[in-house]
């Protein structure tokens, strides 16, 4: 009799244990799902670096398809996936993703800026400027957007506005060597080679290995009649990037 009672008690305890374990598993499932979703978001954004574009694209797609993801998370995923497409040169798919990012979060400046870059990649600089304007309206302290808008103005040969944008970008970040190169090129468009050389000088001080700064400085020096210095700059640009055909021919290309 005692053995039967002990066996019954043991079975009851086992059932309670199994039931408790099942409840614990059910309680843990949302946490595991949340952790998985978080991992996908981190992989999509590549915050830690080292994630391949293919893996990032897959992670972004999973976040976009996740019904538990909120508007902000989905907007970020569309923006990040759009950037992967843009970096591949697939501007059509990039723009479609940036459109979706903006739809999910209209106050998110990044997809406007990135869509502008995609339009610029297509040569649609006026549309790019419109998107850069939207991004800067949401956050006027985005130096890289000012630089990119300057590039589009320069492509449209509106060199005065380009100089204004590059100057504003430099005020926000005086360490960006490429912005000095870009402003120098805008000064060249205005025919002001003296100011152009000053900007190329600044870029080289910030980054002595920036080949295009030497190349463009060489062109301006040649325009100013300083042939020997110009040749030295062309040689330096070619030495830094010997496989770049733009730096062949001593600045004549």
C-alpha positions as CSV (number, residue, x, y, z in Angstrom):
1,X,0.0,0.0,0.0
2,X,2.8,2.4,1.0
3,X,4.6,1.5,-2.3
4,X,1.5,2.2,-4.3
5,X,1.1,5.6,-2.6
6,X,4.8,6.4,-3.1
7,X,4.5,5.5,-6.8
8,X,1.4,7.6,-7.2
9,X,3.1,10.5,-5.5
10,X,6.2,10.1,-7.7
11,X,4.0,10.1,-10.8
12,X,2.2,13.2,-9.6
13,X,5.5,15.0,-9.0
14,X,6.8,14.0,-12.4
15,X,3.6,15.4,-14.0
16,X,4.0,18.6,-12.1
17,X,7.6,18.8,-13.2
18,X,6.7,18.2,-16.8
19,X,3.9,20.7,-16.6
20,X,6.2,23.3,-14.9
21,X,8.9,22.7,-17.6
22,X,6.3,23.2,-20.3
23,X,5.1,26.5,-18.8
24,X,8.7,27.6,-18.5
25,X,9.4,26.8,-22.1
26,X,6.2,28.7,-23.1
27,X,7.3,31.7,-21.0
28,X,10.8,31.5,-22.5
29,X,9.7,31.4,-26.2
30,X,8.8,35.1,-26.5
31,X,12.2,36.0,-24.9
32,X,14.0,33.7,-27.4
33,X,12.0,35.2,-30.3
34,X,12.8,38.7,-29.1
35,X,16.5,37.8,-28.8
36,X,16.4,36.4,-32.3
37,X,14.7,39.5,-33.7
38,X,17.3,41.7,-31.9
39,X,20.1,39.7,-33.4
40,X,18.6,40.1,-36.9
41,X,18.4,43.9,-36.4
42,X,22.0,44.1,-35.3
43,X,23.1,42.0,-38.2
44,X,21.0,44.1,-40.6
45,X,22.5,47.3,-39.3
46,X,26.0,45.8,-39.1
47,X,26.8,47.8,-36.0
48,X,29.6,45.5,-35.0
49,X,31.0,45.3,-38.5
50,X,32.3,42.2,-40.3
51,X,28.9,41.1,-41.7
52,X,28.8,40.3,-45.4
53,X,26.3,42.3,-47.6
54,X,24.5,39.1,-48.4
55,X,24.0,38.2,-44.8
56,X,22.9,41.7,-44.0
57,X,20.4,41.7,-46.8
58,X,18.9,38.5,-45.5
59,X,18.7,39.8,-41.9
60,X,17.1,43.0,-43.1
61,X,14.5,41.1,-45.1
62,X,13.7,39.0,-42.0
63,X,13.2,42.1,-39.9
64,X,10.9,43.6,-42.6
65,X,8.8,40.4,-42.7
66,X,8.6,40.1,-38.9
67,X,5.1,41.0,-37.7
68,X,6.4,41.8,-34.3
69,X,8.7,44.5,-35.6
70,X,7.5,48.1,-35.0
71,X,7.5,50.9,-37.6
72,X,10.9,52.2,-36.4
73,X,12.6,48.8,-36.8
74,X,11.0,48.2,-40.2
75,X,12.0,51.7,-41.4
76,X,15.6,51.1,-40.3
77,X,15.7,47.7,-42.0
78,X,14.4,49.1,-45.3
79,X,16.9,52.0,-45.0
80,X,19.8,49.5,-44.4
81,X,18.8,47.2,-47.1
82,X,18.4,50.1,-49.5
83,X,21.9,51.1,-48.8
84,X,23.1,47.6,-49.6
85,X,21.4,47.8,-52.9
86,X,22.8,51.3,-53.5
87,X,26.3,50.2,-52.8
88,X,25.8,47.5,-55.4
89,X,24.7,50.1,-58.0
90,X,21.1,48.8,-57.9
91,X,19.6,52.3,-57.6
92,X,16.1,51.2,-58.6
93,X,15.7,48.7,-55.7
94,X,17.5,51.1,-53.4
95,X,15.0,53.9,-54.1
96,X,12.1,51.5,-53.6
97,X,13.4,50.5,-50.2
98,X,14.1,54.1,-49.2
99,X,10.5,54.9,-50.2
100,X,9.2,52.2,-47.8
101,X,11.5,53.5,-45.0
102,X,10.0,56.9,-45.4
103,X,6.5,55.5,-45.5
104,X,7.1,53.7,-42.2
105,X,8.8,56.7,-40.5
106,X,8.4,60.1,-42.4
107,X,10.5,61.8,-39.7
108,X,13.6,59.6,-40.4
109,X,16.2,61.8,-42.1
110,X,18.6,59.0,-43.3
111,X,16.4,57.5,-46.0
112,X,15.8,60.9,-47.5
113,X,19.6,61.5,-47.6
114,X,20.3,58.0,-48.9
115,X,17.5,58.2,-51.6
116,X,19.1,61.5,-52.7
117,X,22.4,59.7,-53.1
118,X,20.7,57.0,-55.2
119,X,19.1,59.6,-57.4
120,X,22.5,61.3,-57.8
121,X,23.9,57.9,-58.8
122,X,21.3,57.9,-61.6
123,X,22.3,61.4,-62.6
124,X,19.0,62.8,-61.4
125,X,20.7,65.6,-59.4
126,X,17.6,67.9,-59.1
127,X,15.6,65.1,-57.4
128,X,18.7,64.3,-55.3
129,X,18.7,67.9,-54.1
130,X,15.0,67.8,-53.2
131,X,15.7,64.7,-51.0
132,X,18.8,66.3,-49.4
133,X,16.6,69.4,-48.6
134,X,14.1,67.1,-46.8
135,X,16.9,65.4,-44.8
136,X,18.4,68.7,-43.8
137,X,15.0,70.1,-42.9
138,X,14.8,67.2,-40.4
139,X,18.4,67.5,-39.2
140,X,20.3,70.6,-40.4
141,X,23.6,69.4,-38.8
142,X,24.2,66.5,-41.2
143,X,27.5,67.5,-42.7
144,X,27.7,64.6,-45.1
145,X,24.3,65.6,-46.6
146,X,25.6,69.1,-47.1
147,X,28.6,67.7,-48.9
148,X,26.5,65.5,-51.0
149,X,24.1,68.3,-51.9
150,X,27.1,70.3,-52.8
151,X,28.2,67.5,-55.2
152,X,24.8,67.7,-56.9
153,X,25.0,71.5,-57.2
154,X,28.5,71.1,-58.7
155,X,27.2,68.5,-61.1
156,X,24.6,71.0,-62.2
157,X,27.4,73.6,-62.5
158,X,25.8,75.7,-59.8
159,X,29.3,76.3,-58.3
160,X,28.3,79.1,-55.9
161,X,25.7,77.0,-54.1
162,X,28.1,74.1,-54.1
163,X,30.8,76.2,-52.4
164,X,28.2,77.4,-49.8
165,X,27.2,73.8,-49.0
166,X,30.8,72.6,-48.7
167,X,31.7,75.5,-46.5
168,X,28.7,74.7,-44.2
169,X,29.8,71.1,-44.1
170,X,33.4,72.1,-43.2
171,X,32.0,74.2,-40.3
172,X,30.4,71.0,-39.0
173,X,33.4,68.8,-39.6
174,X,36.7,70.4,-40.4
175,X,38.5,67.0,-40.5
176,X,36.8,65.7,-43.7
177,X,39.5,65.9,-46.3
178,X,37.2,65.0,-49.2
179,X,35.0,68.0,-48.5
180,X,38.0,70.3,-49.0
181,X,38.7,68.6,-52.3
182,X,35.1,69.0,-53.4
183,X,35.1,72.7,-52.5
184,X,38.4,73.1,-54.3
185,X,36.8,71.6,-57.4
186,X,33.9,74.0,-57.1
187,X,36.3,76.9,-56.9
188,X,37.9,75.6,-60.1
189,X,34.4,75.8,-61.7
190,X,34.3,79.4,-60.6
191,X,37.7,80.0,-62.1
192,X,39.3,80.7,-58.7
193,X,42.4,78.5,-58.8
194,X,44.1,80.3,-55.9
195,X,41.3,79.3,-53.5
196,X,41.2,75.9,-55.1
197,X,44.9,75.3,-54.3
198,X,44.3,76.4,-50.7
199,X,41.6,73.8,-50.3
200,X,43.6,71.1,-51.9
201,X,46.5,72.0,-49.6
202,X,44.1,71.6,-46.6
203,X,42.9,68.2,-47.8
204,X,46.5,67.0,-48.2
205,X,47.4,68.2,-44.7
206,X,44.5,66.2,-43.4
207,X,45.2,63.1,-45.5
208,X,48.6,63.0,-47.2
209,X,47.7,59.9,-49.1
210,X,44.6,61.3,-50.8
211,X,45.6,61.0,-54.5
212,X,42.8,63.1,-56.0
213,X,43.9,66.1,-53.9
214,X,47.3,66.0,-55.5
215,X,45.8,65.5,-59.0
216,X,43.4,68.4,-58.7
217,X,46.0,70.6,-57.1
218,X,48.3,69.8,-60.0
219,X,45.7,70.9,-62.4
220,X,45.2,74.2,-60.6
221,X,48.9,74.8,-60.3
222,X,49.3,74.2,-64.0
223,X,46.5,76.7,-64.7
224,X,48.4,79.2,-62.5
225,X,51.6,78.6,-64.5
226,X,53.4,76.6,-61.8
227,X,54.4,73.8,-64.1
228,X,57.1,72.1,-61.9
229,X,54.9,71.9,-58.8
230,X,52.1,70.7,-61.0
231,X,54.2,67.8,-62.4
232,X,55.3,66.8,-58.9
233,X,51.7,66.6,-57.9
234,X,50.7,64.5,-60.9
235,X,53.6,62.2,-60.2
236,X,52.5,61.8,-56.5
237,X,48.9,61.1,-57.5
238,X,50.1,58.4,-59.9
239,X,52.5,56.9,-57.3
240,X,49.7,56.7,-54.7
241,X,47.2,55.1,-57.1
242,X,49.2,53.6,-60.0
243,X,46.2,51.6,-61.3
244,X,43.9,54.6,-61.6
245,X,43.8,55.6,-65.3
246,X,42.7,59.1,-64.3
247,X,46.2,59.8,-63.0
248,X,48.0,58.8,-66.1
249,X,49.3,61.4,-68.6
250,X,50.4,64.1,-66.1
251,X,47.0,65.5,-65.6
252,X,46.1,65.6,-69.3
253,X,43.5,62.9,-69.0
